[in-house]
Amino acid sequence: MRCTLKSIVAIALLAILSACGGNSSDSTGTGTGTGTGTGTGTGTGTGIPGILIPGLTTELAQSKLDDYAAIRSEADMSTTSIPPSDTVYYSQQLFAIIRVGATVGEVNAALESVGGRIGFSARRSRVVTIQVPSPDSLAALNAVAARLVASGSFTSVQPAIGVVPNALPPNISVSEAVTNSGPTLHHIASNFAPAWNAKDAAATSASVRFIIVDYFGNGSLSELNGAATGITSGFACNSCEHGYHVLGIATGSYGGAMTSVGKVTGASQGNFNIDVVDLAAIPKGVIPEEYIYSGIKEAITKSPQSKFVLNMSLGACNTPGDCMDEETSKGLAEIWRTRVRDLWPKLPVTQPFDYDNQLIQVTSAGNGGGAAKASHNSAWNAAVLMGKIGLEPPLINGLVVENRTVKFSDSGLPRPGDVAATSSIGGNIAAIGENVYSFTSPNTVGLKDGTSMASPQVAGLAASMLAVRPTLNSSKVVSTILAKRFVPDSSLAPAIDAYAALLALDTSIDDAPVRSAILRVSSESSSSGLNFRYADVKMFLQAYFPVAYGGEPTQSSPRFSRFDLNGDGYDGESNRTSPFDLEFNDLSTQFTPTAISRYLLNNASQILLNENSVTDFEILCFYINSPLFNQSDKQSVDSELARISSLPALGKKVSCAEPTIVLLVNDVNSGWIGLPARISLTNFVPFFPATTFGNSATCTNQGAVAGERGSPLFSASIPNNLGLQAALNVSGIPTTTTGGSINRNNCSSFYASSGSQVWINATGRAVFGFGGSVVSDWEYQVRYTNGINGVGNQCTVGVVPNSGVFLPSFQSVCTHSVLTSINQ
């Protein structure tokens, strides 16, 4: 049906077909996918998820394997670790290779013997994942693996070791995500992949409800719980597949079955209550706009205190000639503003529903092409985009969505591109609306194009934001989505950046639910409190530096891992950076380079980071040194970083808080040179021992173990529970006029801190001769503590002749500062 508007009466019919504005056209046709089905039964009655290989017992097992993934609960996928390295492994899964020539009966008998099932398989691939009853230890899991190998049906079986690799839903592969026909290409392009890692940040979705006005063909209004749940009837009209497509894009199941239908993944991160206003059920004699308004009101009446996200992928025109003119648009805009602002739920309430602040209205710009204005596509668009009309100002809760194409970057990542040729212009936000994968019925899928496909992505993002911050009013959500965007272009509506929009909901280091959820990756932290722990950090380190844990080097290709903190599609690579607001202080996409000093080490420390260009590891390190991290675990992190830095396989030093200590000696003294002095201590080794032995060898980087020498030990003044860090490189130490010049580093140099209090011992060694044959050595030392906690500010300059006893020479006024660096 081609929609035209020749009269005011015809205008009232503007929503009669989804083909008018939120238009869509099949790109692929529809299809179904059911995986391998149920297999041959469980046999043991263990109740674990998975199947036996279907088929006759004499058939080759390899020939009967197909694409299959069991539906497994969070408990089924529990993990634990192997001390002391804390390598993570799955407690109930084994990776296995089926022997060439093994039959269905042989493999199934082996599985039955251990109570196992196939939890994952691919078509004709001998590599499978076996789900087994949970053993009580890694040794027991290895014993199960050995039994399976001994059966002769498998050539190799081993525990599934590694970190959780994907932020993508578990039913979507990375290759599918970055191809032109990938099921979640539209979500990847809009940066939903890293945003999905924050799904645990949603305090509740019960207080947020979806209203989707579209064509479903159920014959009456229906309330759905989850994507397409409860929709069982067939189509009542040719356009009814449109509603299912919109529904899946907004709220499709996150991580469904490995089938074409199961791969429909919505933009929102949880199950919301969904109210459908079914336009296929408009009774004869009812004006569509009245029917839509009544349906919205009915949905609000169910829970008038909730927050709502309304999606209407509907409109008036497919060509500029079909669109409303300016005056008609103004008239309908005023009517819609008045209608919704005077919406009284059918309850004994004392005021109308606060439409502007309790509901976010997301609508499609229309498919009239570049000559068509979005404000001329529908009354609801005009109500947002046009200025004050009569007594009614514009709605402040509206997002009018244009359709953008996908453009692949040089690194192969999909990103929003140009405005689609069919998209009307003049909306205030954009999303991907080309080749979008979703439902076309309760049990079929297909690709569709149009602004109808773009707007439910924006609606899903808005719902997720409200689930994280249920107290936000609509205008705050709208303004945040508009501000956190892909590269802005003044001539185009900006495209959404889902990750940036969700991150913007964190207001401070003490109020950061999104970042906290993203950082809590281990099972012991995922459901606890605000702080992430050492177990979480270990999983990040295993992803960033896999060779340090016996793995293969990270491939230089996008993975969309849940360890991708800066949202660039890659994880841990030091040469890949992205803008990131570390300090929660800017809604723009451009951040000012800043010396960040608020949280690290102590009040005197700084870390230099350019927020326009930050790596995943730098972001992790920043938060390790912040209240987001359980600081009682900090020593464990430092020790682990020191351990992996010492491994030849890694070939570099990594550190989250490598300090450069600057100690200023401010006085002059006779008999000394190099005063006033600026002393720099770098290249620290943590947790070195103190000894009273003489300095018979040079320091660690010259062949000796780090440790304080001489007597009395300055380190004896430091609380026993503090770790000392030996400085292997020291420069700028003053020397006496009668002794030799410093020509060796000395192992007595160290740094220690407790809160704001610090202890510094800066030393250098002079090896020199008397009479040509006798060699002697002296240490020059500056011993400093900054006088916190009643110790009293102390700074003593002296010598240790012949590596013997420290002899103080004079006291000075000293100050110190700390500059922290991140090494990757």
N, C-alpha and C positions, 0 to 999 in steps of 0.2 A: 504494500500500500504506500503510495506517495502522498506525504502530508502537505497540504497547502492551507493557507490561512487567508481566506477571502472575506471573512466577516467575523464579527465578535462572537457569533455563535460557534463558528468553526474554531476560533481561538480556544474556546472552552474544552475542545477535544484534543488539546496539544499533547496530552500524555497517553493517547489511546493506543499507541503502538510503540514498542521499544525501538522500532526502526526509525523513529523520528527523533534524532538527536544523539542518544546514546547508542548509535547504530552499531551493528556488528555484522560481519559476514564470515561464514565458514572459510577457513584457510586450508583445512585438511580433511574435512569429514570427521565423522565420529567413529569411535571404536571401543571395544571393551578389552579388559585384561584381567585375568583371574589367577595368574601364577600357576603353581602346580597343584593346588587343591589340598586335600587332606592326607594323601599318601595311603599307607596300608594299616593305619591304626597304631595305638601306643603299645599294646602288648603287655608291658610291665605294670601299667596302671600307676606309674610314678607321677603323672600329672605335669611333667616338665614340658615346656613348649617345643614344638618341632614335629617332624614326621619320620617315618621309615620310608625307604625308597619304594615308590609304587611299581608294580609290575610283577610278572611271573618270576618265581625264584630262580629259574634257569637263565633269565635274560641278563645281558651284561649291565652291570650297575651304571657304567658311564653313559650308556645309551638312554637310560631312563631319568637322568638328572636334568632338571630344568631350573629356570629362575624361580627362586623361592626364598622368602625370609619369614621366619616365625614371628609372631607377635609376642614380644617379650617385655615383661614389666621391668621397672627400675631395679627391683630385687633380683630378677633373673640376670641382670647385667652388673652385679656387684663386683667390685675390684678390691684387691689388697696389694701388699707390697712385700718384696723380698729384702730383708735387712742384710748387710748394712747399707747397700746401695739404694734401697727402696725402689727398685725396679717394679713398675706396676704391672700386674697381670690380672686377667679376668678369672674369677673364682670358679666359674661353671662352664667355661668354653674351651674347646680344644680345636686347633687347626689341624687338619688331617688331609693326607693324600691317599686316595683309594688306589689300590694296586690295579695295574692294567690286567684285564681279564677277569677281575673279581665279579662275581654274579650278584644279583639282587639278594638272593637268599643268603650268600656268604656275608655280605656287608650287614644286612639286617640282623643276622644271627649275632654278629660281633657287637652291634649296637645294643641288642637285647641283653647280651651278657653283662653289660655295664650299666644298663638302665638308660642308655643314651638315645638321642634323636638327632636328626639333621636339623640344625637351626638356620643354616643358610647354605644355599647352593646356587650355582649358575648353570646355564644350559650346557650340558655335555662337558662340564669341567670336573676333573677328578678332585679338585681342591674344595673341601667343604668345611664348614664349622659344625662341630658336634657339641650339642648341649647335653651336659651330664648333671646328675644330682649333685648338689653342693657337697664337696668333700671338706674335711676339717683342716686341711693343710695343703701346702704346695706339694709335699712329699706324696700325699694321698692322690692328688691330681696327677702327678707324674706316674704313679702306680697304675692309674686307670689308662693313661696313655700307653704304658708298656704292655698292658693286657691287650689293647686293641692292635698294637703292632704284632704281638705274639699270635694273634688270631690268623695272621696271614692275609687279611683283607685290606690292610693299610700298610703302605711302605714307610710312612712317617706320620707321627702324631706328637704334638707338643702343645704346652699351654699357650694360650693367646696372650702374648706379652706386648705391652705398648701403652700409649696414651690414647684417649678418645680423639680420633683424628678430625672429625668434621663438625663445623657449626651448622652445616646444612642438615635438614631433616634426614634421618637415617635411611629413608627410602629414596634419596636423591643423590646420585653420584656427582663428583666434581665435573666430569666430562659432560654430563647432561646439563650442568648449570651454566657452562660457558660456551655452549653451541647455540646456533641460531634457533634451533628447535627445542632447546632444553626446557623441561617443565617449569623451572623456576628462573628462567633467564630474566624475566621482568623484575623479579624480586632482587636478584643479584645486582642488576644494573642500578637499582635504587638503594643499594647498600643495606638490604635487609639481613644478609648473612651474618655480619657481626652483631646486628641488633637482636637476632634470635638467641644469642648467647645470654642475653639479659632476661630471658623469659621467667626466671625464678624471682625477678624483682617485683613482679606484680603482686601486691599485697592481697588482692582479691579481684576476681572478675564478676562477682555477684552483684556489685553495685553499678556495673556498667552493662548496658543493654544495646544491642543492635536493632535498628529498624531498617529493613530493606524493602523498598517499594519497587516492584518489578513484576514480570510475568512468570508464573510458576505452573498454573493449570491445575491447582488442587481443588478449585471450586469453592473454597472458603478460606478465611484467614487461618493461618496455622502458626503455632509457636514451635520453633526448632531448638534443640540443644546440641550444639556442635554442627559441623559442616554436613549438610544434606541429611542429617539424622531425622527420621520421621517422615521423610518425603518418599512415598511409595507409589503414588498414582502416576499414570501416564500423562501425556500432554493433552491439553484441551485446546491448544491453538498452535499455529505454525511458529509463533515467536516465543513460545514458552521456554525454549532452551536458554534464552537470554538470561532469565533470572537465575537459573542454576549456575551459569557461567560466572555471573557477578558474585553470587553467594560463595563459590569456591575460592575466587580471587581474594575476597575479604577474610573469610573465616574457615577455609578448608582445613581438614585435619592436619596437624603438624606431625609428619612422620608416620603416615599410614602404611598400609601393606605395599609390598613390592609389585603392585599392579598398576595399570594405567590410571585407574580411578584412585587408587591409594596414593599416587604421586601428586595429586592435587594438594598444594600447600598454600595456605592463606597467609595474608600479610600480618594478621593479628596473631598473638602468641599464645592464646589460650582459648578455652571454650567459653563463649559468652551466651547469655540468653538472647535468642534471635526471634524477633517478631517480623513476619512476612506480611506485607500488604500486597495481596495477589491481584494484579490488574486483570488477569484472565477471568476473574469472578465478578467484574462490575455488572450489576443488574441492569436490565434495560430501564431506561428512563432516569438514570443517575448520571450527573455530570462528573467526568473523571476527576477534576480537581477537588470536588466535594468528597468524592469517594476516598481520594488520597488523604485529604485532611482528616476525614473521619477515622480512617485506619491508623493514622499517626496518633490521633487522640486516644483511640482505644488502646494502643500499645503503651502510651504514657500512663494511662489510667491504671494499668496493672501495677505500676511501681513509680508513683509520681515523685518520690524522693531520689530516684536513681539518676545517674548521668546516662545520656543517650548519644549514640552516633547514628545518624540517619544517612543512608545512601540512596540517591535517586539518579540512576543512569538513564535519564529520560529527557526528552526535549521535543522541539518543534520542527527542526529543519535539517535536511541533508544537503541542500544547496542554498546559496545566499538568497535565491528567489523565494524559497519557502519560509524564510525566517520572518519573525515579527519585525515591524518597523519600530522606530524609536519611541513614538508616542504610545503605541500599543504596549511595548515593553514597560514603559513607565507606569501605565495604568495597572497592568498585572502585577508589577513589583509592589505597588502600594497595597493592592488587595492581599497579596501573600504575606507581606509584613504585618498587616493588620490581623489577618487570620491567625497566624502563629503566635503573635504576641497577646492574643486574646483567647488562648487555648486553656480552657478550664477542664481539668479531668473530671470525669463523672463520679465525683466523690464529694462529701461535705467539706470542701476546702474553702479557705478565706481569701485566696488570691489566685490569679492565673498561674499556669506553669511558666517558669522563667525560661522561655525558649532561647533567648540570647546567651544565657549563661549555663544552662543545664544540658543543652543539646548542641552537638556539632553537626552542621548540615553540609554534606559533601555531595556535589552534583557534577555532572559532566558538562564540559564546555559546549559540546555539540559537534556534529560532523559536517558542517557547512563549508569547510575549507577556509583558506586564509583570507578570503574576502568577507567571511561571515563573523559577526561579533558574538562572543559568548553571551553577552547580556541580552541578545535578541533570540536566544535559544529557548528560554523558559522563564516562567514567572520567578522561580526560585533562584535562578542565576541573576536575573535583574535585581532581585531584592537584596543581593549582596553587592553587586558591582556598580549599581547606579547610585547617584547622590541622593540627598534628601528630597522626598516627594511629599508635598503637603506637610503633614505633621509627622511623617514617618521617616526617620533616618535609616541608613542602610543597616542590614543585619550585621552584627559583629562576629557571628559564629560560623560564617560561611567560607567554604573552600570550593572554588570552581576550577575544575581540573581539565587541563589541556592534555593532548596525546603527543608523546614524544617517541621518536624512534630509538633504537639501540645503536650505539657507536662503540666499536671495540678500540681500546687504547693500544699503545705500542706494546704493552706488556700482556696483551691478550685478554684484558678484563672488560666486560661489558659495562657501559656507562650511558646515561641519557645523551641523546644526540639532538637532532633537529626536530622542529615541530612536524608532526606527520602531515602529509599533504591534505588529508581529509579533515584535520582538526580545525574547528573554529578557534579564533584567537581572542585574546582579551581576558582570559581567565587569570586567576591569581596564583596558581600552582600547577605543576605538571607531573605526570608519571608515565611509565612505559605503557603504550596501548597497542603495540604491534605484535602480532603472533603470540598472543597471551594464551597460555595453557590452563584449562579449567574444565569443570563439569559442563556437559551439554544436556544432561538428564541425571537422574539419580544413579545411573550405571553406565554412562558413556562420557567420553571426553572429546575435546577438540580444541583447535586454535581459532581465536577470533581477534579482530581488529576493531578499534574504535575508542572514543573517549569513554564509552561505557566500561571498557576494560581497565582504563586508567584510574577512574575515580574510586573503585573499591580498594585499591591499594592504599590510597590516602586515608580512606575510612578505617582500614585495618590498622594503620599506623596510629591514627588518633585514638582508637579504642585501646591499643596497647599502652599508650601514654596515660590515658585515664586510669587504666588498671594499676599502673605504677603510682600515680598521684591522683587518687579519687577526689581530692578536695580542689583540684584545679578547676577554674571556670573555663568556659569554652574559648573565650577570647585569648587566654593565655596559651592554650594548646594551639590555636590557630596561628598566633603570632610566632610561636616557637617553630612550628613547621615551616612557616614562611621565611623565617630568619636562618634556619639551619638547612642549607640547600647546597646543591652542586653549583659549580662555577656560575655566578650570576651573570646574566646578560640583560642589560636594560631594555632590550627590544623584545625579550621573551619572558614568559612566566617562568620563574625558577623551578627546577626539578627537585623532588623530595630527596633528602638524604636521611633514611630511617635511623641509621646508627647515630648520626650527629644529633638528631632530634631527641632521641631517647637519652643520650648522654647529657643533654642540656637540662634534664630533669633533676640531676644531681646539683645541689645548691652549695655544698661545702664538703670538706673532708669528713665532717661529722654527720652529714646528711647526704649519703651517696648510695642509694639503693641499687642503681643501675651498675655502677662500677663494682660495687660489692658482689653483686650476683655474677658479673663477668669474671671476677677474680677467684671466686670460690668454685674451683673446678673439681676438687677431690670429694669423695663421698663423705668424709668426716667433716667437711666444712660447708657443703652445699646447702645444708638445712640449719646452719647454726649462726646466730648473731650477726654482727656487723663485720668482724675481722676475718680476713683470710689468713691461712696458716702456712707453716713450712711445707706441709704435705702438698698444698696447692702450688707453692713455688717450685717444688721438685718436678711437678708435671709440666710446668712452663719450661723449666730448664731442659727437660728431656726432649721437648719439642724444638727448642731453639738450638741446642747443642747435642744432637743425637749421637755423634761420634764419641762423645764423652761417656755414653752409656751403652756402648757396644752396637750402636745402630749405624745405618748408612747415612752419608751426608744428605742434608735437606736438598731436595730437587728445586731448581730455580724455576718453579712454575706455581701458579696459584693453587692453594689447597682449601681456602675458606675454612681454615681450622678454627676451633674455638679459642686458640691461643693467639689469634690475630688481633692484637689490641688496638692498632692504629687504623684498622679497617681497610687496608689496601689489598686484601686477598691473599697476602703472603704472611708467613710467620717467622720471626726471629732473624731475618736477614739484615745484616748491618748496613747494607747499601740501599735498602728500601725504606724510605721515610714518607711521612704523611702529616698534614696539619692535625693538631690535637690539642684541645684546651685542657691543660693539666690542672689549672687552678680554678676552674668553674667560674670564670669571671668575664666571659665574653660570649655574646650571642652571634657575633659575626663569624665568618669562615677564615678571617685573617687574624693571626695572633702576633703580638709584639714579642720579639726575643727578650727574654728576661732572665736575670739571675735569681733563681728560685731558692729561697733560704728559709722558708717557714718551718720545715719539718726535719731537715736532714741532720743527723749526728748530734748536734747541739746548737745552742743559740748563735754560735759564732761561725757556723758553716754555711757555705753556699754551694749550689750546683748550677752550672751554666747549661741551659737547654733552650734551644730555639723552638718554640711551639709551632712554628710553620713547618718544621722538618724534624719529626721525632720517630725513632724506631720502636718496635714492639718491646725490645729489651729495656730501652730507656724509660718507657712508660711503666713497665713492671718494676724497675728499680726505684722510680720515684715513689710508687705506692708501697714498696717494701719499707721505705724510710719514712712512712707516714702513719698516722693513727689508723688507717685502714688495715694495716698489718698488725698481727699479734707480736708486739715487740719482744716478748719473752723468747720468740723463735729466731730473733735476729742473729744471734751467735751461730745457730745452726746453718743459716743461710750463708754467712761469711765463711764458715768452715767448708761448706759444700762448694762454694765458688773457688776457694783456694785449692780444694782437692782437684776439681776438674781442670783448673788452670795449670796444674802441675803435670797433667797427662800429655805425653808427646803427641797423642792422636789429635788433640785439640789444637795444639800449636800456637796458642795465644793466651794471654791473661784476660780473664773476665772478672769484672767487679761491679757491684752495685753502689759502692761508696768508697772509691779509692781516694784517700785524702792527700792533699798537699798541705803540710803544716808550715806556716811561716811564723818564725819567732824573731821578734825585734828586740835587740839589746840596745837601749837608748843612751847609755852613758859612755864616757871615755875613761881610760885608766892608764897610768904610767906603766911602762914595761909591757904593754900589750899593743898589738897592731890589729887593724881590721875593725876598729870600733868607731862609731856605732855600727852594729852588725845586723845584717838581714840574713837569717839562717833559714834554709829550706830543707824540709825532710820529705822524701818521697820513696816509692817502691817498698811498701810495707808487707811484712810477713806476719800473719796473726799468731797469737798464742805461743810466743817463744818462751823458753825457760830462763830464769835468772840464775847465775852461778857466781861463785867467788874466785874462780880460777883466773890466773893471769892471762893476758892477751897474747898467747903464744902463736896465734895464727890470725890471718886476716878474715874479713867478714864473709857472709854467705856467698855474695856474688864474686868473692875472691877465694873461696874454698873452705870456709869455716861455718859451723852451725851458729845461727843467730842466738844471742843470749848476752845479758849484761855481764861484764867482767869487772874485776876490781873489788875494792872494799872501802868504805861501807857501801852497800847496795842502795842506790836511790829508789829502786823498785820496791824496797821493803816498806816504803811509806805509802804504798798503794794498797787499797783493800784487796784481800786475797781473791775475791770473787770476780774481779775485773780481768778481762783478757788484755794482755800487752801486745802491742804491735811493733815489731822491730823495723826500723827504717834502714833499708839497705843502701840508700843514697842520701848523702847529706852534703850540703855546700854552704859556704859563708861563715864557718866557725872562726872566731877570733883566735889568734895565736900569740905566744910570748915573743919578745924581741930576742931572747937568748936561746930559745928552742928551735927546732927545725920546722920547716913548713909542712903542712899537712899533705901527705902523699898516699894515704890509705883511708878507705872507709873503715869504720870501727863498729863492732857488733853491739856496743852498749847503747846505741841510739834507739829510742823507743818513744811511743806515744800511747797514752791510756786516757780514758774519759769515763766519767760517771755523771750523767745529766750535763750540767753546765761546767762541772769541774774537770780540769785537765791536768795531766802530768806529762812533761816533755823532758827528755834527756837527749841533747844534741851533742854528739861526740865526733871527733876526728882523730886520726892517728898519724904521728910523724915518726918515720923510721930514719935514723941518721947515725953517722959514725963519729967516734972520737979517736984521734990519732991514726985514722985510716983503717985500723983493723978491728976495733971494738965497735959493735953496732948496738945502739940503744933505741928504745921507742917510748914515746910519750903519748898520752891521750890528752886532748883538750876537751873540756866539757862545759856545757851550760845546762844547769839543772833548774827547772822551772815548774812551779804550780801556781795557778791563778787565784788561790786564796778563797775559794768557795767553801761553804760548810765549815767555817771556823778554823780552817787550816792556816790562814794568813798568807798573803801574797809573798811568794819567795822566788828569787831569781839569783842564783849563785854561779859565778864564773870561776873555774879552777882547772887544775891539771892533775893527771895521774902519772907521776914519773915511773918509768920502767914497768908500767902495767901493775903498779902496786896499789897504794892507798890514795884516795882522792884528797887533794889539798885545795881547799877553797882559797881563792885569791881576793875576790871582792864581790860585793853584792851590787846589783844594778836594778834599775827600773826596766821591766820587760813587758811586752804585750805579745799576743799571738792572734792568728786568724787561721781559718780552715777553708780551703777551697776543695770541694768534692767533685770528682769526675767519675763518669761511667765508662768502663772499658768493655768493649765487645770485640 
